[in-house]
Amino acid sequence: MADDKTCKYLIPGLDRGLQLLLAFGEQHKEMTFAELHRLVDMPKATAYRVVQTLEYMGFLQRNPRTNTFTMGIKVLRLGFEYIASLDVAQAGQSVIEKLRDSSQCSSHLAIRDGQDVIYIARVSAAGSQINQVSVGTRLPVHRTSLGRMLLTSTSREEFDRLFPHDTLPDTAPGAPANREALWQMVQQDKVRGYVIGESFFRLGISSIVYPIFNHEQQVEAVVSIMVPLDKIPKTDRERLRMEVCNAAEKISGFLGAPSQDNVG
C-alpha cells in the first residue's frame, strides 16, 4: 500500500480507469456494464464515463448485439509491444554470440532513445584490442552508423522534431554537415537496407549495421559488428555483410516481424 504522501499525487481518472481494466482482466469474460460496475468501488455515473472513455480509446470493445464488453485490441497491443521491447536483448543475445563466433568480430545490439544510441547487449571478439563500448553506453545518433540505421523508420515530421535546428549538435569530422545532409544519408541507408561505416565515427574501426524490425515492420533496434580496420577487405565484405543480415533477420523473426521476402 502506498503511503499518504504518494497517494495525494494520484490522478483520479487514470486510477479509476486502471481499476476497471484490472478488475475486467481478472474475470476473463464478456461483461455487461452492470457486472463491471459491481467489480469496482466508484459511483455508477463515474464508472459509466470511465467505460465510455476506455471504449472510445480502444481499450474496451462493446458487442452491440449483446451490449457486453470485452478487452479491446489496444490492451493486447500494449502488452505485446512491452514484451517485445524487453525481448530484444534477451532474444538477440545468443544470436550476437553466434555472429561474433562466425565473423570473429565484436557484436552489438542497440536501440534509439531520442538523439542517442544506447547499447543494450554486446559480446567481444577473442583478443580484441578495440576499446569496447559497454551495455548502457550512449552515443550521438547523427554521428554513428548505428544511429543512422535507427532513424530509417522515422517520418520527416518526426525527424524534424528530433532535430529542430539546421545545425546538428556536437558535429565532428566525418559527421553530416547539417540536418538536411543527415536526412539524405538516412534515406539512402533506408533504400540500401544496411550501413557499412568505414572509419565513420572512430578512425581505424569499421562497422556493418542492419536493422531489426518489430511486428509492425518498424525498426526496433540494430545489430552490428565492429571490424578493427580502416576499410573492410573486398574478400571479406560480402560474407560479413550477409552474416549480419542473417542475424538481424533471425532477431526480427523473434519479435514477430514478417519475413523480408513477404514485405512489399
SERO-4910 file (N, C-alpha, C, O; in steps of 0.05 Angstrom, whole numbers):
BEGIN
 pado doro    nc1    nc2    nc3   cac1   cac2   cac3    cc1    cc2    cc3    oc1    oc2    oc3
  Met    A     17    -24      0      0      0      0     17     25      0     36     27     16
  Ala    A     12     43    -18     28     68    -19     21     85      5     -1     84     16
  Asp    A     41    102     14     36    119     36     19    144     28     15    148      4
  Asp    A     10    160     48     -7    183     42      7    203     25     -6    216      8
  Lys    A     33    207     28     48    226     13     48    219    -17     46    237    -34
  Thr    A     49    193    -23     48    184    -50     20    186    -61     16    195    -84
  Cys    A      0    178    -45    -27    177    -55    -38    205    -63    -55    206    -80
  Lys    A    -29    226    -50    -41    252    -56    -34    261    -84    -46    281    -94
  Tyr    A    -15    248    -98     -8    255   -125    -22    238   -146    -17    240   -170
  Leu    A    -40    220   -137    -54    203   -156    -72    220   -174    -83    240   -166
  Ile    A    -75    211   -199    -94    223   -218   -120    207   -217   -120    184   -226
  Pro    A   -142    217   -206   -166    201   -201   -176    187   -226   -183    163   -225
  Gly    A   -178    202   -248   -189    189   -273   -172    166   -282   -183    145   -290
  Leu    A   -146    169   -282   -128    147   -290   -130    124   -271   -131    101   -279
  Asp    A   -131    130   -245   -134    109   -224   -159     92   -229   -159     68   -227
  Arg    A   -182    106   -235   -207     92   -238   -207     75   -264   -217     53   -264
  Gly    A   -195     86   -285   -193     71   -310   -177     46   -307   -184     25   -317
  Leu    A   -154     48   -293   -138     24   -288   -151      4   -269   -148    -20   -273
  Gln    A   -165     15   -249   -180     -3   -232   -200    -20   -247   -202    -45   -243
  Leu    A   -214     -7   -266   -234    -22   -281   -221    -42   -300   -231    -65   -303
  Leu    A   -199    -34   -313   -186    -53   -330   -175    -77   -315   -176   -100   -324
  Leu    A   -163    -72   -292   -152    -94   -275   -175   -113   -266   -171   -137   -267
  Ala    A   -197   -101   -258   -220   -118   -250   -230   -134   -273   -237   -157   -270
  Phe    A   -231   -121   -296   -241   -135   -320   -223   -158   -328   -232   -180   -334
  Gly    A   -196   -153   -326   -177   -173   -334   -178   -198   -316   -172   -220   -326
  Glu    A   -185   -194   -291   -187   -217   -273   -210   -236   -280   -210   -259   -272
  Gln    A   -231   -226   -294   -254   -242   -300   -251   -259   -325   -263   -280   -327
  His    A   -235   -249   -344   -230   -263   -369   -256   -271   -384   -259   -293   -394
  Lys    A   -275   -252   -385   -300   -258   -399   -313   -232   -408   -305   -210   -401
  Glu    A   -335   -235   -425   -351   -212   -432   -368   -205   -408   -378   -222   -394
  Met    A   -372   -179   -404   -389   -169   -382   -406   -146   -391   -398   -130   -408
  Thr    A   -430   -144   -378   -446   -121   -382   -436    -98   -365   -419   -102   -348
  Phe    A   -446    -74   -370   -438    -51   -353   -445    -56   -324   -429    -50   -306
  Ala    A   -468    -68   -319   -476    -73   -291   -457    -92   -277   -450    -88   -254
  Glu    A   -448   -112   -291   -428   -131   -280   -402   -117   -275   -389   -122   -254
  Leu    A   -393   -100   -293   -369    -85   -290   -370    -67   -266   -351    -65   -250
  His    A   -393    -53   -263   -396    -34   -241   -394    -48   -214   -384    -36   -195
  Arg    A   -404    -72   -212   -404    -86   -186   -375    -94   -178   -370    -99   -154
  Leu    A   -357    -93   -197   -329   -101   -191   -312    -78   -181   -290    -82   -170
  Val    A   -322    -53   -184   -305    -30   -177   -319    -13   -157   -344    -11   -155
  Asp    A   -302      1   -140   -313     18   -119   -313     47   -129   -295     63   -124
  Met    A   -335     53   -144   -338     80   -154   -367     85   -161   -382     66   -167
  Pro    A   -376    110   -160   -404    116   -167   -411    106   -195   -394    104   -213
  Lys    A   -436    100   -199   -445     89   -224   -440    108   -248   -432    100   -269
  Ala    A   -445    134   -243   -441    154   -264   -412    155   -272   -405    158   -295
  Thr    A   -394    154   -252   -365    155   -257   -357    130   -272   -341    132   -292
  Ala    A   -366    107   -264   -359     82   -277   -369     83   -306   -355     73   -324
  Tyr    A   -392     95   -311   -402     96   -339   -384    113   -356   -378    106   -379
  Arg    A   -375    136   -345   -357    154   -361   -330    140   -366   -318    143   -387
  Val    A   -320    125   -346   -295    110   -350   -298     90   -372   -280     87   -389
  Val    A   -320     75   -372   -324     54   -392   -326     67   -420   -315     57   -439
  Gln    A   -341     89   -421   -344    103   -447   -317    112   -458   -311    110   -481
  Thr    A   -300    123   -439   -273    132   -447   -256    109   -457   -242    112   -477
  Leu    A   -256     87   -442   -240     64   -449   -249     52   -476   -233     43   -492
  Glu    A   -275     52   -481   -285     42   -506   -277     61   -529   -268     51   -550
  Tyr    A   -279     87   -524   -271    106   -545   -242    103   -552   -234    106   -576
  Met    A   -224     97   -532   -196     95   -537   -187     67   -547   -164     63   -554
  Gly    A   -206     49   -548   -200     22   -558   -190      2   -538   -182    -20   -545
  Phe    A   -191     10   -512   -183     -9   -491   -205    -28   -483   -200    -50   -472
  Leu    A   -230    -20   -489   -253    -38   -486   -268    -39   -512   -268    -19   -527
  Gln    A   -280    -62   -518   -296    -65   -543   -324    -74   -536   -327    -94   -521
  Arg    A   -344    -60   -546   -372    -67   -540   -384    -84   -562   -381    -78   -586
  Asn    A   -398   -105   -554   -414   -121   -573   -442   -109   -575   -457   -111   -556
  Pro    A   -449    -96   -597   -475    -82   -598   -499   -101   -597   -521    -93   -590
  Arg    A   -494   -126   -604   -516   -146   -603   -524   -154   -575   -547   -155   -568
  Thr    A   -503   -158   -558   -508   -167   -530   -504   -145   -510   -510   -148   -486
  Asn    A   -494   -121   -520   -488    -99   -502   -469   -106   -480   -472    -97   -457
  Thr    A   -449   -123   -487   -429   -131   -467   -402   -121   -477   -399   -113   -500
  Phe    A   -382   -121   -458   -356   -110   -464   -335   -132   -462   -337   -150   -446
  Thr    A   -314   -130   -479   -291   -147   -477   -266   -129   -479   -268   -105   -486
  Met    A   -243   -140   -472   -218   -125   -475   -213   -118   -504   -217   -134   -522
  Gly    A   -205    -93   -509   -200    -84   -536   -172    -90   -545   -155    -98   -530
  Ile    A   -168    -86   -571   -142    -92   -584   -119    -75   -572    -96    -83   -572
  Lys    A   -126    -50   -562   -106    -33   -551    -92    -46   -527    -68    -42   -523
  Val    A   -107    -60   -511    -95    -73   -487    -75    -95   -497    -53    -97   -486
  Leu    A    -83   -110   -516    -65   -131   -527    -41   -119   -540    -18   -129   -537
  Arg    A    -45    -96   -554    -22    -83   -567     -2    -73   -547     22    -76   -551
  Leu    A    -12    -60   -525      6    -50   -505     23    -73   -493     47    -71   -489
  Gly    A      9    -95   -487     23   -117   -475     44   -129   -493     66   -135   -485
  Phe    A     37   -132   -519     55   -144   -538     80   -126   -542    102   -136   -542
  Glu    A     75   -100   -545     97    -82   -550    116    -80   -526    140    -78   -529
  Tyr    A    105    -82   -502    122    -81   -478    139   -106   -477    163   -104   -472
  Ile    A    127   -129   -481    142   -154   -480    163   -154   -502    186   -162   -498
  Ala    A    155   -144   -526    174   -144   -548    198   -126   -542    221   -133   -549
  Ser    A    194   -103   -529    216    -85   -523    235    -98   -503    259    -93   -504
  Leu    A    224   -114   -484    241   -127   -465    256   -150   -477    277   -158   -468
  Asp    A    245   -162   -499    256   -186   -510    279   -181   -530    293   -200   -537
  Val    A    283   -156   -538    304   -150   -558    331   -161   -549    344   -176   -563
  Ala    A    340   -153   -525    366   -161   -515    366   -191   -509    385   -205   -516
  Gln    A    345   -201   -497    344   -229   -489    343   -247   -514    358   -266   -516
  Ala    A    326   -240   -533    323   -256   -557    349   -254   -574    356   -273   -588
  Gly    A    362   -231   -573    385   -227   -590    412   -237   -579    431   -239   -594
  Gln    A    413   -242   -553    439   -248   -541    452   -272   -553    476   -270   -561
  Ser    A    438   -294   -556    451   -318   -567    457   -314   -597    476   -325   -607
  Val    A    441   -297   -610    446   -292   -639    472   -276   -643    488   -283   -660
  Ile    A    476   -255   -626    501   -240   -629    525   -255   -620    548   -250   -629
  Glu    A    522   -274   -602    544   -291   -594    553   -309   -618    576   -312   -623
  Lys    A    533   -320   -633    539   -336   -656    551   -318   -678    569   -326   -693
  Leu    A    541   -293   -680    552   -275   -700    580   -268   -694    597   -266   -712
  Arg    A    587   -264   -669    615   -259   -660    633   -283   -668    655   -279   -678
  Asp    A    623   -307   -663    639   -331   -669    643   -334   -699    665   -341   -707
  Ser    A    623   -329   -715    626   -333   -744    641   -311   -757    656   -316   -777
  Ser    A    638   -286   -748    652   -264   -760    679   -258   -748    695   -244   -760
  Gln    A    683   -268   -723    708   -262   -708    710   -232   -702    732   -221   -699
  Cys    A    686   -219   -701    685   -190   -694    667   -186   -671    647   -201   -667
  Ser    A    672   -165   -655    654   -158   -633    627   -151   -644    625   -137   -665
  Ser    A    606   -160   -630    579   -156   -640    562   -141   -619    567   -144   -595
  His    A    542   -126   -629    526   -109   -611    497   -108   -619    490   -112   -642
  Leu    A    480   -101   -599    452    -94   -604    449    -66   -592    460    -60   -571
  Ala    A    434    -49   -606    430    -22   -596    401    -12   -604    390    -22   -623
  Ile    A    391      6   -588    365     19   -593    369     49   -593    391     59   -587
  Arg    A    348     64   -600    350     93   -600    333    104   -577    311     95   -572
  Asp    A    344    124   -564    329    140   -544    333    169   -551    353    181   -543
  Gly    A    313    180   -565    316    208   -574    339    212   -593    340    199   -614
  Gln    A    358    229   -586    382    234   -603    405    216   -596    427    220   -605
  Asp    A    401    195   -579    422    177   -571    418    149   -581    396    139   -582
  Val    A    440    136   -587    441    107   -590    449     95   -563    467    105   -550
  Ile    A    435     74   -554    441     61   -529    447     32   -535    431     18   -547
  Tyr    A    471     23   -526    478     -5   -529    464    -22   -508    467    -16   -484
  Ile    A    449    -42   -516    434    -59   -497    446    -87   -494    438   -101   -476
  Ala    A    464    -95   -512    478   -121   -509    503   -120   -526    504   -106   -546
  Arg    A    523   -135   -517    549   -136   -532    564   -161   -525    561   -172   -503
  Val    A    579   -171   -544    598   -193   -539    624   -186   -554    624   -177   -577
  Ser    A    646   -190   -540    672   -183   -551    685   -206   -566    683   -229   -558
  Ala    A    699   -199   -588    715   -219   -602    739   -226   -586    750   -210   -571
  Ala    A    748   -251   -588    771   -261   -573    796   -244   -582    801   -241   -605
  Gly    A    810   -234   -562    835   -219   -567    830   -192   -578    849   -180   -588
  Ser    A    806   -182   -577    800   -155   -589    815   -134   -574    815   -133   -549
  Gln    A    829   -116   -589    844    -94   -577    828    -68   -578    838    -47   -569
  Ile    A    804    -69   -589    787    -45   -591    776    -38   -564    767    -55   -549
  Asn    A    777    -12   -557    765     -2   -533    735     -6   -535    721     10   -548
  Gln    A    724    -26   -521    697    -34   -524    677    -14   -511    683     -2   -490
  Val    A    654    -11   -524    631      2   -511    619    -18   -491    623    -43   -495
  Ser    A    606     -9   -471    593    -26   -452    563    -23   -454    553     -4   -466
  Val    A    548    -42   -443    519    -40   -442    511    -15   -428    520     -9   -405
  Gly    A    494      1   -440    485     27   -429    500     51   -440    492     73   -436
  Thr    A    522     46   -455    536     68   -468    518     83   -487    503     71   -502
  Arg    A    520    109   -486    504    126   -504    523    140   -524    544    150   -516
  Leu    A    515    141   -549    530    156   -570    510    172   -586    486    165   -588
  Pro    A    519    194   -598    500    211   -614    490    196   -639    506    185   -654
  Val    A    464    197   -643    452    184   -666    464    193   -692    471    177   -710
  His    A    468    220   -695    476    231   -721    505    226   -728    514    230   -750
  Arg    A    521    216   -708    549    212   -713    557    183   -716    580    176   -718
  Thr    A    537    165   -715    543    136   -716    528    122   -738    506    131   -745
  Ser    A    540    101   -748    526     85   -769    501     72   -756    481     69   -770
  Leu    A    503     63   -731    481     51   -718    458     71   -716    434     64   -720
  Gly    A    464     95   -709    444    116   -706    429    122   -731    405    125   -732
  Arg    A    444    123   -753    431    128   -779    411    106   -786    389    112   -796
  Met    A    419     81   -781    401     59   -787    376     60   -769    354     53   -778
  Leu    A    380     68   -744    357     70   -726    337     92   -734    314     92   -726
  Leu    A    347    111   -749    329    134   -758    313    127   -783    296    143   -790
  Thr    A    318    104   -795    305     99   -821    275     94   -819    261     95   -840
  Ser    A    264     90   -795    235     87   -793    221    113   -787    196    114   -785
  Thr    A    236    134   -782    223    160   -775    213    174   -800    225    174   -821
  Ser    A    190    187   -796    179    204   -818    194    230   -818    209    236   -799
  Arg    A    190    246   -839    203    272   -840    194    290   -817    210    305   -806
  Glu    A    168    288   -809    158    304   -787    172    296   -761    180    313   -745
  Glu    A    174    270   -756    188    260   -732    217    268   -732    228    276   -711
  Phe    A    229    267   -755    258    274   -757    262    303   -751    281    310   -736
  Asp    A    244    321   -761    247    350   -756    242    357   -727    254    376   -717
  Arg    A    225    342   -714    220    346   -685    245    338   -669    252    350   -649
  Leu    A    258    316   -679    281    306   -665    305    325   -668    321    329   -650
  Phe    A    307    336   -692    329    356   -698    316    382   -708    314    387   -732
  Pro    A    307    399   -689    292    423   -697    309    445   -710    298    463   -722
  His    A    335    443   -707    353    464   -718    369    453   -742    376    429   -742
  Asp    A    376    470   -760    391    462   -784    419    452   -776    430    434   -788
  Thr    A    431    465   -755    457    457   -746    454    433   -727    439    434   -708
  Leu    A    469    412   -732    468    388   -715    485    392   -690    505    406   -691
  Pro    A    477    380   -667    493    383   -643    519    367   -645    520    345   -657
  Asp    A    540    377   -632    564    362   -629    575    351   -656    580    327   -658
  Thr    A    578    368   -676    588    358   -701    618    353   -699    632    365   -682
  Ala    A    628    336   -716    656    328   -716    664    320   -744    646    314   -761
  Pro    A    690    318   -750    698    309   -776    686    282   -784    686    263   -768
  Gly    A    675    280   -808    662    256   -817    633    255   -812    618    239   -825
  Ala    A    622    272   -794    594    272   -788    579    289   -809    592    306   -823
  Pro    A    553    285   -813    538    302   -832    541    331   -826    543    339   -802
  Ala    A    541    348   -846    546    377   -843    522    391   -830    526    410   -815
  Asn    A    498    381   -835    474    394   -824    451    374   -825    454    351   -833
  Arg    A    428    384   -816    404    367   -813    396    355   -840    390    331   -842
  Glu    A    396    371   -861    387    361   -888    406    340   -898    398    320   -911
  Ala    A    432    344   -893    452    324   -902    447    297   -887    449    276   -899
  Leu    A    441    299   -862    435    274   -846    410    261   -857    410    236   -860
  Trp    A    389    276   -862    364    265   -873    370    250   -899    359    228   -903
  Gln    A    385    262   -917    391    249   -942    407    223   -939    402    204   -953
  Met    A    426    223   -920    441    199   -914    423    177   -904    425    154   -912
  Val    A    404    184   -886    386    165   -874    368    153   -896    363    129   -896
  Gln    A    359    169   -915    342    159   -936    357    140   -954    346    120   -963
  Gln    A    382    146   -959    399    127   -975    403    101   -960    403     79   -972
  Asp    A    408    103   -934    411     79   -918    386     62   -918    387     37   -919
  Lys    A    362     75   -917    337     61   -917    333     46   -942    324     22   -942
  Val    A    339     58   -965    336     44   -991    356     21   -993    348     -1  -1002
  Arg    A    380     25   -984    401      4   -985    394    -19   -966    398    -42   -972
  Gly    A    383    -12   -942    375    -32   -923    396    -39   -902    391    -56   -885
  Tyr    A    419    -27   -903    441    -32   -884    461     -9   -887    459      8   -905
  Val    A    480     -8   -868    501     12   -868    528     -2   -865    531    -18   -846
  Ile    A    547      5   -882    575     -3   -877    589     24   -872    593     40   -890
  Gly    A    597     28   -847    611     52   -839    640     47   -835    648     33   -816
  Glu    A    656     57   -852    685     53   -851    699     78   -839    700     99   -852
  Ser    A    709     75   -815    721     97   -800    702    122   -799    711    145   -801
  Phe    A    676    116   -796    657    138   -796    657    153   -769    659    177   -768
  Phe    A    655    138   -747    655    151   -721    683    151   -708    690    170   -694
  Arg    A    698    129   -712    724    127   -700    744    117   -721    739     98   -735
  Leu    A    766    131   -724    786    124   -744    797     96   -737    802     89   -714
  Gly    A    800     80   -758    812     53   -754    792     32   -747    799      9   -743
  Ile    A    766     39   -746    745     19   -739    722     22   -758    711     44   -763
  Ser    A    715      0   -770    692     -1   -788    669    -17   -776    673    -32   -757
  Ser    A    645    -13   -786    622    -27   -776    603    -35   -798    602    -22   -819
  Ile    A    588    -57   -794    567    -65   -811    542    -66   -794    541    -80   -774
  Val    A    521    -52   -803    497    -49   -786    472    -57   -802    469    -49   -825
  Tyr    A    455    -73   -790    429    -80   -802    406    -74   -782    410    -75   -758
  Pro    A    383    -67   -793    360    -61   -775    347    -87   -765    347   -107   -779
  Ile    A    335    -85   -742    318   -105   -730    290    -95   -730    285    -74   -718
  Phe    A    271   -109   -743    244    -99   -745    225   -113   -725    230   -135   -717
  Asn    A    204    -98   -716    184   -109   -699    160   -119   -716    162   -119   -740
  His    A    139   -127   -702    116   -138   -717    101   -118   -734     86   -125   -751
  Glu    A    106    -92   -729     94    -71   -746    113    -62   -768    108    -42   -781
  Gln    A    135    -77   -772    155    -71   -793    168    -44   -788    176    -30   -807
  Gln    A    170    -36   -763    185    -12   -755    212    -21   -744    215    -42   -732
  Val    A    233     -4   -747    259    -10   -736    259     -9   -706    256     13   -694
  Glu    A    262    -31   -693    261    -33   -664    289    -30   -652    293    -19   -630
  Ala    A    309    -40   -666    337    -40   -656    355    -44   -680    346    -46   -703
  Val    A    381    -46   -675    400    -53   -696    420    -73   -685    425    -74   -661
  Val    A    431    -89   -703    452   -108   -696    476   -100   -713    474    -92   -736
  Ser    A    500   -101   -701    524    -92   -716    548   -109   -708    548   -122   -687
  Ile    A    568   -108   -725    595   -119   -718    615    -96   -720    611    -78   -737
  Met    A    635    -97   -704    656    -77   -705    682    -90   -716    693   -108   -704
  Val    A    691    -80   -739    714    -91   -753    738    -73   -748    737    -49   -754
  Pro    A    760    -83   -737    783    -66   -730    801    -59   -753    825    -64   -753
  Leu    A    788    -47   -774    803    -40   -798    792    -13   -809    768     -7   -805
  Asp    A    809      2   -822    800     27   -835    780     21   -857    761     35   -861
  Lys    A    786     -1   -872    769     -8   -894    766    -39   -895    786    -53   -893
  Ile    A    742    -49   -897    737    -78   -897    746    -89   -924    738    -80   -945
  Pro    A    764   -109   -924    774   -121   -949    751   -132   -966    732   -143   -956
  Lys    A    754   -129   -992    733   -138  -1010    728   -168  -1008    706   -177  -1012
  Thr    A    749   -183  -1001    747   -212   -998    729   -220   -975    717   -241   -976
  Asp    A    726   -203   -955    710   -209   -931    684   -193   -930    666   -200   -915
  Arg    A    682   -173   -946    660   -154   -944    632   -167   -947    615   -163   -930
  Glu    A    628   -182   -968    602   -194   -973    595   -216   -953    572   -218   -944
  Arg    A    615   -232   -945    610   -253   -925    601   -240   -899    582   -249   -886
  Leu    A    616   -220   -890    609   -207   -864    582   -194   -866    566   -195   -847
  Arg    A    577   -181   -888    551   -167   -891    528   -187   -889    508   -181   -875
  Met    A    530   -210   -901    509   -230   -901    506   -242   -873    484   -250   -865
  Glu    A    527   -245   -858    525   -255   -831    510   -236   -813    494   -245   -797
  Val    A    515   -210   -816    500   -191   -800    471   -190   -809    453   -188   -793
  Cys    A    466   -192   -835    439   -192   -846    423   -216   -835    400   -212   -826
  Asn    A    435   -239   -835    422   -263   -825    415   -261   -795    394   -269   -786
  Ala    A    434   -249   -780    429   -245   -751    406   -226   -747    389   -231   -730
  Ala    A    404   -204   -762    382   -185   -760    356   -198   -767    336   -193   -753
  Glu    A    355   -214   -788    330   -227   -796    321   -247   -774    297   -250   -770
  Lys    A    340   -261   -762    333   -280   -741    321   -266   -717    300   -275   -707
  Ile    A    333   -244   -708    322   -230   -685    295   -217   -692    277   -217   -675
  Ser    A    293   -206   -716    268   -194   -725    245   -215   -724    223   -209   -716
  Gly    A    252   -240   -732    232   -261   -731    223   -267   -702    199   -272   -698
  Phe    A    242   -266   -683    234   -270   -655    215   -249   -646    198   -254   -628
  Leu    A    216   -224   -657    199   -202   -649    173   -201   -665    157   -183   -662
  Gly    A    169   -221   -682    143   -222   -696    143   -208   -723    122   -205   -734
  Ala    A    166   -200   -732    167   -186   -758    162   -205   -781    172   -228   -780
  Pro    A    148   -197   -801    144   -214   -825    170   -218   -839    188   -201   -838
  Ser    A    173   -241   -853    197   -246   -869    201   -224   -889    181   -215   -901
  Gln    A    225   -215   -893    231   -194   -913    223   -203   -941    219   -186   -959
  Asp    A    221   -229   -946    213   -239   -972    183   -232   -977    175   -231  -1000
  Asn    A    168   -229   -955    139   -224   -957    132   -194   -955    108   -187   -955
  Val    A    152   -177   -952    147   -149   -948    149   -135   -975    170   -137   -989
  Gly    A    128   -122   -983    128   -109  -1010    135    -80  -1007    136    -66  -1028
***
